[in-house]
Amino acid sequence: MITVATVLALSALAAVLAFARSRSLPRLPVLLTGVLAAIALVPSAASAASIKTGFADSLFSDPRSGVRNSWLNTAQDEGAGLIRVTVNWRSVTANSRPTDQTDPADPDYHWATLDRTVKSAEARGLDVMFLLNTAPRWAEGNDRPSNAQQGSWKPDSAAFGRFGTALATRYSGSYPDPEGGTLPAVTYYEAFNEPNLDFWLAPQFEGGKNTGPELYRGLNNALAEGVKSASPGAKIVGPALAPFGGITGDKKSRTRPIKFMRDLFCLKGRKKLKPKACPGNDRLILDIVSHHPISVTGPPTQKAFNPDDATAGDMRKITKVVRAAEKGRTVLPAKIRRPIWVSEYWYRSRPPAKGGVKLATQAKWVEQSLYIFWKAGVKMAIYNLLRDRPNDDQNAFGLYFKNGDAKPAATAFRFPFVTHRSGKRKLKVWGKAPSTGKLAVQRKRGKRWKTVKRLDVKQGKVFQAKLRLKGKQKLRASLGGERSLVWTQKR
């Protein structure tokens, strides 16, 4: 696509050539090099900054190789570049305390399931992110209440760090594979799922004080130090917060995510965030910031009612806190700009869930979320789940039914296509290409589809275009035999 900037750059080149001819300049090659470099830097509307995608699903750890590999293939076909794999600390140790907790060869560690998953992912070019959850009994605090989830109660941060060392040593990329060769490297590590909920990390409040953020900071930093001691290039991801707080009968069971983040990043204020001293000067160690902007029942455009909650439409709240922490140097390492990730989002469909949204609505919200995340600067969006869980219709978040049939949401995820109005006669197109080639933006006229724009696109990259169309429109994208879902643009 020839943009205005490109035309201006070409005009500048023509001017340079004319001037050089009139003056017989000996430095013409240098001048040409500068102008050509400027042209090379002009962005194309068909290849704007992109957003990567991934999946979280227990299918990737299925002991049956046929099931595991089949769904990993599907994840790859859907354009995913990463899978989020839960590492159950309690299960890996079989609830027995290893003699040497930092040594992955200790006989009380059981790695077979993780080995299979990591090797299967690497064979398909998929990155892995480990989500570490659920402390073993021996690593929990004393006097766990009967209503506290097993594995959530005051986990021992020092033991968690030692487990991180063992895990990162085994998946450093140089550790011997028991079946021959070396085990693949794992780069990304995330400590505890949704630690602002006492289901995962408890207590959130103690003695009237909100203690969840401080408890999590200790666990995260111990993991960071343990992992990086064994694999210096590894990246720590977090805090992976749930979108809402204070909505249950017991409001002290959950902390609102923006408040959790302010305390975690040692910031005070709400509108104007300022740094404050961290407890014990223990600044958070984090390479990538993750959040779970789940809208639950509403569209992704719907923002949270409480200013300290954060759904899909509130991602800029997350960025604001992170940038304030970076500016105030209350997060380590210093002087880096952290990418923002969505490490979980989903929409429940009907069928099969009675409380879900229609299949067409689920599909629309899946692709619209990707656009909203991209617009907010998110670099990675991980969808949960790839397939509906058998015998559990309430977790009908999948892009595929439990029998393996694709929902419309599968197309929406692989080939998202969204339009929005920028004026009465102006319409903007956004999408992500499932393959490389010549893409056609098409408009429905009567019963036929007419191409109104052509774009050169690259696999996995975002494309954009501007159209002059007024009124209600039905549009889609077509590329190499594949078609996006139809997007109905209202007046």
Disulfide bonds with the S-S distance in Angstrom:
Cys266-Cys278 2.02
